[in-house]
Amino acid sequence: MPRSLRGVSPQRRIALVSVAAALVLIAIKVAAGLASGSLGLLSEAAHSGTDLVAALLTFFAVGVAGRPADRGHPYGHGKAEHLSALGEAVILMALSVAIAATASARLAGAGDHEVDAAWYAFAVIGVVIVIDASRSLVSRRAARRFESPAFAATALHFASDLAGSTAVLVGLLATRAGHPKADAAAALFVAVLVLAAAVRLGRQNVDVLMDRSPAVAQDAARRAIERLGPGVELQRLRMRRAAGRHFADVVIAVPPASAVEQGHAAASAVEEAIERAVPGADVVVHVEPLGSGEALRERAHAAALRILPVREIHNIAVLEVGDRVEISLHLKLAGALSLDEAHAIASRVEASILEELPEVDAVQTHLEPLAEPSEGRTVLPGDIEAEAADVRRIVLEESGSEARELRFLRTEAGLVAFLTLGMDPSSPLEAAHARASAIEERVRREHPEIGDVIVHTEP
């Protein structure tokens, strides 16, 4: 490798090769076209002139696009490639119109133009076809390797060159066979081919420059987020693409009572899900609290807990009364507080909820005393032998197995029974809870002297 190219990136080396090839092709096409009078060859020479411009633009673009992100360009410089490709498309459109106009005039019989389909014209077009095929292959491989829109555009351009060169070859063969207008027809074919490619190329790069959402990638990202489950609600997903890389701007909602760590974990899960669905994507996730009815309950719960004397909150209900939204909840406070003190705390809770939830119009609180810890003492088995036997019998009848552990405590509220129930490890939690509830209700019904029953289920 020449010493002067050792510090040049692979992308720019490929672009430099394209520049050199374009210069060679222009020279031989112009020489052969002027000597033979072939409009097809001259149109191909003009086409190669755009190749030179395109290669120079690509050389410039990949150099700019390869620069790292900076303060003025926080998303990098990737769009330089798309700007280059758009410039190439505009040049191709203008050239194709000029070629088409000249070819149409010749086909209509304007002027007297003779084409000399000499051997050197065929030799030139043969060399051009070989060069066009090799350049198209090299650029296509570079586009896949570097995920470069500029190289993809150049590969498409070179492929159209190959098709055009082939058409010129057919036109020269037909001219030599006695059809003088075949050369102009080949030139018109080249113009139409170039125009179609230019329009397609321009549309693709305008979409990127205008931040048109990449539908396939956006659908894949949306499905990946939805698979994360109900704990993460997608509020907004915006995606754009530049220089082969996707950028995603995501807003998700999580329950408002979630801790900071939980919100961060949800954001990380979204990032990982999108990166798996769209490899190489740059993802930014913003986390917000949920705004549904369930979220209102959780937000009200969080707002109430900020009032320090509040010890426990339950039975939060969200009510829609016409166009008004009201919240009711039960507050448990220390039983030793006076009614005046408890009311003042409840008023602060109501004010906190109304401040945090502006969509709520009114808050109603129900005050309850919090059961303070009471002294309990273990009851000896001999003291409650009959009750213990009955509880064990109920457990056996309801579950089909013996209680693993049973003990009693005597408290101010009466006897409290603690029992451990073993269940099938594969049992749904719902079934385990239903079995425990059935045992608790039956024990209370048959033994009113037992004030409470606590059933612990385990595999």
DAFEN-V728005 format. One record per residue. N is the residue number from 0. PSI is psi as a letter, one per 40 degrees, with the letter a starting at -180 (999 if undefined). D_LAST is the distance of its C-alpha to the last C-alpha in Angstrom with 2 decimals. Layout:
N;PSI;D_LAST + N;PSI;D_LAST
//
This chain:
0;h;70.96 + 1;i;73.73 + 2;d;73.25 + 3;e;73.60 + 4;e;70.44 + 5;d;68.17 + 6;e;66.80 + 7;h;66.29 + 8;i;62.83 + 9;d;62.22 + 10;d;62.19 + 11;d;65.59 + 12;d;67.05 + 13;d;66.25 + 14;d;67.86 + 15;d;70.93 + 16;d;71.30 + 17;d;71.28 + 18;d;74.01 + 19;d;76.18 + 20;d;75.66 + 21;d;76.58 + 22;d;79.80 + 23;d;80.83 + 24;d;80.15 + 25;d;82.12 + 26;d;85.09 + 27;d;85.33 + 28;d;84.62 + 29;d;87.24 + 30;d;89.79 + 31;d;89.26 + 32;d;89.07 + 33;d;92.32 + 34;d;94.08 + 35;e;93.08 + 36;e;93.01 + 37;h;89.52 + 38;d;87.70 + 39;d;84.52 + 40;d;84.78 + 41;d;85.73 + 42;d;82.80 + 43;d;80.55 + 44;d;82.20 + 45;d;81.39 + 46;d;77.86 + 47;d;77.67 + 48;d;78.95 + 49;d;75.82 + 50;d;73.90 + 51;d;75.52 + 52;d;74.60 + 53;d;71.03 + 54;d;70.69 + 55;d;72.09 + 56;d;69.72 + 57;d;66.76 + 58;d;67.93 + 59;d;68.08 + 60;d;64.81 + 61;d;62.56 + 62;d;64.08 + 63;d;63.31 + 64;d;59.85 + 65;e;58.89 + 66;i;59.43 + 67;i;56.33 + 68;i;55.37 + 69;a;57.46 + 70;d;57.99 + 71;d;60.17 + 72;g;57.97 + 73;d;54.32 + 74;e;53.20 + 75;a;55.46 + 76;f;58.61 + 77;d;57.15 + 78;e;59.11 + 79;d;62.34 + 80;d;61.68 + 81;d;61.39 + 82;d;64.53 + 83;d;66.33 + 84;d;65.24 + 85;d;66.41 + 86;d;69.79 + 87;d;70.14 + 88;d;69.43 + 89;d;72.18 + 90;d;74.68 + 91;d;73.89 + 92;d;74.43 + 93;d;77.82 + 94;d;78.94 + 95;d;77.93 + 96;d;79.99 + 97;d;83.03 + 98;d;82.79 + 99;d;82.36 + 100;d;85.43 + 101;d;87.62 + 102;d;86.45 + 103;d;87.04 + 104;d;90.54 + 105;d;91.37 + 106;d;90.06 + 107;e;92.25 + 108;e;95.27 + 109;h;95.86 + 110;i;97.93 + 111;h;98.85 + 112;h;96.29 + 113;i;96.60 + 114;h;93.78 + 115;g;94.73 + 116;g;91.90 + 117;i;93.02 + 118;d;91.19 + 119;d;90.10 + 120;d;88.29 + 121;d;86.21 + 122;d;85.65 + 123;d;84.41 + 124;d;82.05 + 125;d;80.69 + 126;d;79.95 + 127;d;78.40 + 128;d;76.06 + 129;d;74.86 + 130;d;74.31 + 131;d;72.55 + 132;d;70.15 + 133;d;69.30 + 134;d;68.88 + 135;d;66.60 + 136;d;64.40 + 137;d;64.25 + 138;d;63.48 + 139;d;60.75 + 140;d;59.05 + 141;d;59.43 + 142;d;57.93 + 143;d;54.79 + 144;d;54.58 + 145;e;55.08 + 146;f;53.76 + 147;h;57.13 + 148;d;58.59 + 149;d;62.05 + 150;d;61.95 + 151;d;60.53 + 152;d;63.49 + 153;d;65.89 + 154;d;64.51 + 155;d;65.06 + 156;d;68.53 + 157;d;69.42 + 158;d;68.16 + 159;d;70.50 + 160;d;73.24 + 161;d;72.68 + 162;d;72.95 + 163;d;76.01 + 164;d;77.66 + 165;d;77.15 + 166;d;78.77 + 167;d;81.69 + 168;d;82.14 + 169;d;82.29 + 170;d;84.76 + 171;d;87.02 + 172;d;87.00 + 173;d;87.94 + 174;d;90.64 + 175;d;92.12 + 176;e;92.13 + 177;e;94.31 + 178;g;92.00 + 179;d;92.91 + 180;e;90.48 + 181;d;87.44 + 182;d;87.12 + 183;d;86.91 + 184;d;84.40 + 185;d;82.24 + 186;d;82.53 + 187;d;81.48 + 188;d;78.46 + 189;d;77.52 + 190;d;77.86 + 191;d;75.61 + 192;d;73.03 + 193;d;73.08 + 194;d;72.90 + 195;d;69.83 + 196;d;68.02 + 197;d;69.09 + 198;d;67.85 + 199;d;64.45 + 200;d;64.26 + 201;d;65.36 + 202;d;62.84 + 203;d;59.91 + 204;d;60.91 + 205;d;61.83 + 206;d;58.29 + 207;d;56.92 + 208;d;59.52 + 209;e;58.84 + 210;f;55.05 + 211;h;54.37 + 212;h;50.65 + 213;h;49.59 + 214;d;48.02 + 215;d;46.06 + 216;d;44.51 + 217;d;43.79 + 218;d;42.01 + 219;d;39.85 + 220;d;38.99 + 221;d;38.20 + 222;d;35.83 + 223;d;34.05 + 224;d;33.56 + 225;d;32.39 + 226;e;29.64 + 227;e;28.09 + 228;i;26.61 + 229;e;27.29 + 230;e;26.89 + 231;h;30.32 + 232;h;33.28 + 233;h;36.42 + 234;d;39.50 + 235;i;42.15 + 236;h;42.66 + 237;h;46.08 + 238;i;47.00 + 239;i;50.23 + 240;i;51.44 + 241;h;54.01 + 242;f;55.10 + 243;e;52.26 + 244;i;49.52 + 245;i;47.49 + 246;h;46.98 + 247;h;44.25 + 248;h;44.28 + 249;h;40.99 + 250;h;40.06 + 251;i;36.45 + 252;h;34.97 + 253;i;31.68 + 254;h;30.35 + 255;d;32.84 + 256;e;30.29 + 257;i;29.08 + 258;i;29.91 + 259;d;32.59 + 260;d;30.12 + 261;d;28.24 + 262;d;31.60 + 263;d;32.66 + 264;d;29.51 + 265;d;30.16 + 266;d;33.79 + 267;d;32.93 + 268;d;30.62 + 269;d;33.57 + 270;d;36.00 + 271;d;33.97 + 272;d;33.48 + 273;d;37.24 + 274;d;38.25 + 275;d;36.25 + 276;d;37.87 + 277;g;41.31 + 278;h;41.76 + 279;e;43.93 + 280;i;43.65 + 281;h;44.41 + 282;h;41.87 + 283;h;42.20 + 284;h;39.45 + 285;h;40.09 + 286;h;37.23 + 287;i;37.86 + 288;i;35.89 + 289;i;34.98 + 290;e;37.57 + 291;a;35.88 + 292;d;35.13 + 293;d;31.55 + 294;d;33.10 + 295;d;35.61 + 296;d;32.92 + 297;d;31.32 + 298;d;34.81 + 299;d;35.78 + 300;d;32.68 + 301;d;33.62 + 302;d;37.28 + 303;d;36.56 + 304;e;34.43 + 305;e;37.48 + 306;h;39.23 + 307;d;38.22 + 308;e;38.37 + 309;h;35.76 + 310;d;32.48 + 311;i;30.37 + 312;h;30.94 + 313;i;29.38 + 314;f;30.51 + 315;h;32.47 + 316;h;34.40 + 317;h;36.82 + 318;h;39.73 + 319;h;42.48 + 320;g;45.67 + 321;b;48.33 + 322;e;48.74 + 323;i;47.14 + 324;h;43.60 + 325;i;42.36 + 326;h;39.20 + 327;i;37.98 + 328;i;35.35 + 329;h;34.36 + 330;h;35.00 + 331;h;33.72 + 332;i;36.21 + 333;h;36.89 + 334;e;38.16 + 335;e;41.12 + 336;i;42.66 + 337;i;45.74 + 338;d;45.85 + 339;d;48.36 + 340;d;46.10 + 341;d;43.05 + 342;d;45.26 + 343;d;46.51 + 344;d;43.00 + 345;d;42.15 + 346;d;45.37 + 347;d;44.42 + 348;d;41.04 + 349;d;42.87 + 350;d;45.39 + 351;d;42.76 + 352;d;41.04 + 353;d;44.43 + 354;d;45.46 + 355;d;42.33 + 356;g;42.18 + 357;e;45.81 + 358;e;44.86 + 359;h;43.79 + 360;d;46.73 + 361;i;45.43 + 362;h;42.58 + 363;h;41.90 + 364;i;39.85 + 365;h;38.56 + 366;h;38.43 + 367;i;35.92 + 368;i;35.71 + 369;h;32.75 + 370;h;31.20 + 371;i;32.14 + 372;h;30.06 + 373;i;30.95 + 374;h;31.07 + 375;i;28.54 + 376;i;28.58 + 377;h;26.19 + 378;h;27.14 + 379;i;27.65 + 380;d;25.97 + 381;d;29.48 + 382;d;30.50 + 383;f;27.96 + 384;d;27.37 + 385;d;27.96 + 386;d;25.73 + 387;d;22.80 + 388;d;23.37 + 389;d;23.55 + 390;d;20.31 + 391;d;18.49 + 392;d;20.41 + 393;d;19.48 + 394;d;15.71 + 395;d;16.31 + 396;d;18.60 + 397;d;16.59 + 398;e;13.15 + 399;e;14.50 + 400;i;12.58 + 401;i;13.53 + 402;h;12.51 + 403;d;11.07 + 404;i;13.62 + 405;h;16.58 + 406;i;19.49 + 407;i;22.44 + 408;i;24.73 + 409;h;28.23 + 410;a;29.42 + 411;d;32.48 + 412;e;30.69 + 413;a;29.76 + 414;i;26.71 + 415;h;23.32 + 416;h;20.25 + 417;h;17.00 + 418;i;14.07 + 419;h;10.36 + 420;h;8.46 + 421;h;5.46 + 422;i;5.04 + 423;h;5.72 + 424;d;4.53 + 425;e;8.21 + 426;h;8.62 + 427;i;11.03 + 428;d;10.72 + 429;d;13.85 + 430;d;12.59 + 431;d;9.83 + 432;d;12.80 + 433;d;15.16 + 434;d;13.40 + 435;d;13.26 + 436;d;16.86 + 437;d;18.06 + 438;d;17.07 + 439;d;18.75 + 440;d;21.82 + 441;d;22.33 + 442;d;22.17 + 443;d;24.68 + 444;d;26.84 + 445;e;27.15 + 446;g;27.42 + 447;d;29.33 + 448;e;29.86 + 449;h;26.26 + 450;d;26.78 + 451;i;23.25 + 452;h;19.66 + 453;h;16.80 + 454;h;13.32 + 455;h;10.37 + 456;i;7.05 + 457;i;3.80 + 458;999;0.00
//
